[in-house]
Amino acid sequence: MPHSKFLKIIIIIFVTSSLILFLGRGKTWQLPSSSKVIAFSPNGEMLATGSGIPINYNFIHGVSSTVEIRRVSDGKIIQTLEFPFATSLAFSPNNNLIAAGNVGREIKIWRISDAQLVHSFTRAKINRARTTFIAFTPDGQALIASAGRYSRISDKPSQISVWELNSGYSRYTISKPYTCVAASPDGEILAFGGQIKPLALYKLKDSTQLKFINTKPSICNHLKFSMDNKTLVFQSYSGQTRDTHVYDVENGKLLRIIPTQNPYENKWYLSDIAISPDSKYLAASYKISRTSDFLFSFPNVLFDRIRIWNIEDGGLVTSFIGHGKGTNTIAFSPDSKWLASAGKNNTIRLWPMPPRNYIWVFLSITSGVILLMYSLINICSNWSKKNKI
């Protein structure tokens, strides 16, 4: 009888913990091929993904190359647009249009309701370039597009252009050797940084230079504004140091350094960062290094992490196991309810927010399994003794 009660308690703990994990795991959607770019609509109701993988700038025949727009509530595909190997996506402020740029020279804008192509632009010819950043201005009248090199370390000029949608003409073009670019959500500031150079801030309206933020000598990657326009974050790439720096936009002061550098050198590397709309959290995704051979047979899935920090104090909040084969990119939904991630295993995952730390659940399950095994061994042992001849 004592063993029976003990066993019931263990089963209750195990089932409860497993149920919590199941309910909190979020959503998973299958894609036709791997996606390296995702974007939420401003109202948070749609999620766009770009599928298709270019290798050495040679388009792969037979690999699906589409932009899919899904409903966040149930994952249903609203619209599918044929577009080769998108590298950047953006919704218009009114949620009616979607823009996409790719590894070629194309930038296209469609009306979502009927998939009608409404605008098409051709970027300046830059050898072996891709569209690294794309965004609508808050009034929806212009499109910001950045064309850069594939290499994150480049001294070749890249170009930022602001296109007037009604006329199709470029308002202006900035040509600089930069490695990262971002536009503030209020449409006031255009920021970009280069190799071992400070961040440059310009007026987005007319390209008037505002100021420089004197960062430490490093290479800027994954530059992002917070939704309140007050903070800039970017991955600082300098030698073996790849941590994320957080700066105050107004005074250019370094607020803190968040240790997003991977803890297992040469086993995984940072693929993207994102700031939650409430500016509370910084998320980072990682890819598995091709040279990963830790302990020869150590599961690579344990290195495929999505990690979340508290921006205010830089403390690590939680860590998720990502997509098994590497996580390409991440994005927070505007309503802060989800963190979306795209993986190399042709899936999209939506993680519930705010982040939850499930370590106690894992400990409960582990303890439950151990106690269950111990209980079963005792039951078998007692049964064996009772039936022993």
N, C-alpha and C positions, 0 to 999 in steps of 0.2 A: 504493500500500500504506500509506504513512504516513497518508494521508487516511482510509483505511478503518479503521485502528486508532483514529484520533482520533475518528471518527464513532461507533464502538462505545462508546468511553468516555463520550462526551456522552450517548448514548442510555441507558446504564446509570445515569448520574447523574440524568437527567431522569425515568426510570421509577421509580427508587428514591424520589426526592423526592415524586413524585406519589402513590406508594403510601403513603408516610408520612402525607401529607395526607388521603388517602382513608380510611385506617384510623383516623385521629384525629379525624375530623369529627363523631363521635357519632351521634345518632339524630334523625330528623325525622318527626313525625307530623302528619297533616292533621286539622283540626277543621272542624265544620260552619259555624262563624263565628268571628269574633275573640274571644279570651279576654283578660280583664283580671285574672284571678285564678287562681293555681295553688297546690297544696298537696301535699306528700309525706306518706304515712302514716308513723307513728313507726318502723315496721320497715323503711322504705325500699323496700318491694315494690310500692307503689301510688302513682299520681300522679293527682290530681283536677284537672279544669279546668272553668271555668264559661263557657259560650258565650252569645252574644247581646249586642246593643249597644243600650242606651237612649239616645235623643237628646232632650234637653230634657224628660226625665221622661215622654215619650210613648212607650209601647211600640210597637215596629215590628211590624206584622203581616207574617207571611211569613218572618221571620228566626228561625232555630232558637234556642231558649232552653233549654239543657240543662246538667246537670252530668254529665260523663263521668268514670268511674273506670277507669284503664288499669293494666295490669300493666307495670311498668317494664322487665322483662326482654325482652319482645317487643312491647310497645305494644298488646296485645290489650285491647279494651274489656271490662271485667268487668261494669260496670253503667252504665245510662243513666237518669238521673232528670230528669223534667220539672220545671223550676224557672226562672222568668223572671229573667234578667239578674243572675246572682249577682255580688256584689261582695266576698264573703269566704267562705273555706272552711276547714274544720278537721276532722281525723280525731280520734277518741277515742283515749286512751292504749292501749287494747287492740286497736286497729285494726278494731273491729267496726262502729263507727258513723261517719257523716259528717254534719257540720252545715254549713248554708249560710244566708247572709243576702243580701238584695238591696236594690235601690233603692226597693222598696216598704216595707211594714211587716212583712214575713214573715221569720221565722227557723224553719227546719225541720231536723229530725234524722231520718235514715233508718238502718235496719239494712242494711249493705252486702250481706250474703249473699242476701237476698230482696227488697231494695228496699222493705221495709215502713216506712211512716212511723211513728215511735215517739214523737216529740215535735213540738209546734208552738207557737211563741210569737209574741206581737204586741208590738212595741216601743212605747214611748211615742210619742205623736204629735208629730213634729217636722217642721215644714214644709220640704219640699224636702230631705229627708235621705236618707242611705243607711247601710247597715251597713258601717262602716269597718274593724272589727276583730272577730274571733270566735275563741275558743279554749276548749278544755276544760281544767278544772283537772286536775292530775296524777292525782288519785284517780278521775277520771271521773264524779264525782257532781254537778258543776255546770258551767255554761256561762257564759263571759264574753262579753258582747256590747257593742259600742260603736256608737252611732248619731250620725252627724255630718253637717255640711253638705258639699255638693260642693266649695265654695270652700275653698282651702287658707288663705285669709286671711278669718277670720270672728270677729266678736265676739259671735255668737249662741251661747247655751248648747247644748252637746251632752251626751249622756247615756251613762254606762257602767253597765251592769246585770250583776249576777251572779245567774243563775237556778238554782234547785235543780231537777234533772231529775226526781226522784221525785215531788215535789209540784207542780212547775210554777210555784212562787211565786218572786218576786224576793227574794233575800237582802238586797240593798240597791241603791240607785241613786245615782250621783254625777252631778250636773248642773253642768257648768263650761264656759266658753268655751275649749275646747282644740282643737288642730289635729292632734295625734298621740297615739297610745296604744299601750302594749305591756304584756304580762304576762311576768314572768320564768319560764323553763322549770320551775323548782322550785315554782312556784305560791305563792311567798311575797310577791312585790312586784307592785304595779300602778303603772305610771308613765304620766304624761301631761304634755304641755306645750301651751302656748297661744301666742297672738300677743304677742311681746315680753314673755314671762313666763318665770320659771325652771321647770325640770322638777319636778313634784310626785311624790313617792314615797309610796304608801299600802300598808298591809297588805292583801293581797288577801282574807284570810279575813274581816275585819270592817270594812274601810275606815278603820282607824285611820291617821292621818297619821304618816308616819315622818320625812321631812325634805324639804328642797328642794335641788336642785342648781342653783347660780347660774350659768346659762349666759350667754353674751353676748346682748345684746338682739337677738333675731331671731325668726323664725317657725320652729317645729319641724315637720318633715315626715319621714315614713318612719322612725319610731322603732323600733329593734330591740334586743333583748337578745342577748348571746352565750349559747351553750349552757351555759357554766359559771357563768352568772348574775353574772359579775364586771364586765362591760362593757356600756355603753349607747352606741349610735351613732345619729345622726340627721342629716338634711340641714338645715343652718342656712341659712335663707332670709332674707337681709337686703340689700335694694337689689339690686345686681348680683352680690353674693357668695352663692354657693350651694354651698359646700364642706361636707364631712361631718365632724362633730365626734365624737371618741371620748372618752368619760368613764369614769372608774373609779367604780363604783357605791358602794363602801364609803365612800370619802372625798370623793366628788364632784369629784375633780381632773380637769381637762382633760389627757388624755394626749397627744393630737396632733390636728392638723387635716389631713385627706386631701383633696387638691385634685380633687374630683369635678366641679367646675364645668366646663362644656363649654369646650374651647379655641377653638371657632368660635362667637363670640357670635351669638345669634339663629338659628343653624343647627340646633342640636339642644338638647334639654333633658332633665334627669334624670327618669326615670319610676319608678325603684325602686332600693333597695339591699338587700343581703343579706350576712350574716356566715356564713362556713363553720363547721360544727359544731366543728372543732378550734380555732376563733378565730384562725386564721392569715391568712385572706384576707377582704377586703371586695370585693364585686362591685357594680357599678352598671350599670344599663341606661339607654338613652336613646331618646327619640322624636325624629323629625325635625320641625322647626318648619314650620308651614304657610307661613311667609313666606320659606322657604329659597330664595334665588335666587343663591347664590354662583357668580360667574362665569357667570351666566345658565343654563348648561347642565351645570354640574358634577354628576356622578352623586350623587343623594341617598343611595345605598346606602353610600357612604363615610362618611356621618355617622351611620349607624345602627349604633352600637357597643355592645358589652358589654365593660367594662373591669374589670380585677382588680388590686387593690393588696395589698401585704403590710402587715397592720395594725401589726406591730411597728415598722417603720421608715417606713411611709407611701410606700414605693417602688412604682412601677407595675410589675407583673409581666408582663402581657400584655394584648392587646386583640383581640376577635373582631368580625368583621362580623356583625351580627345578622340580622334578618329582612327586610331590604330596604325595608320600608315603615314601620319603627319597631318597637321592642320595648316591650311594655306592662309586663311584670313578670318577676321572676326568683325562684328559690328553690334552695337547696342541699338535696341529699338527706341524710338523717340519717347515712348511712354515709360521707359525703364523697366518693362516687364520681362524682356528677353535679352539674352546675349546669343547672337547667331554665329555659327562657325561653319566654315566650309573645309572639307578634308580631301585628301588625295584618294580616299576610298569611294569617291563619287557620292558623297552624302552631305546633307545639310543638317546640322543639329541646332535646336533652340533650347538654351539652358534657362531655367526659371531664375528670375532676379527678384529681390536682392540675393546675393550669393549666400548659399547655405554651406556650413561646414559639417560634413557628414562623418567626421572621424569617429564620433561616438557611436554612430550607427554601425560602422564597419567593426568597431571593437565589440559591440553587442553581438553582431552576427558571428564573429570569430569566437567569442567566448561561448556563445550558444552552441556552436558546432563542437567545440572542445568538450563542453559539459554533456552534450547529447551523446557523443562517443563514449565518454566516461560512464554515463548512465546505462547505455546499451551493453557495454562490457560487463558492468555489474549485474544487469538483468540476465545476461547469458551465463555469467559465472554462477549465479544463484540457481538458475534453471538446471545447469549442468550438475550442480551438487545435489539437488533434489532428485534428479533422475539417474544419479549414479548408482549402479548396481553393486 
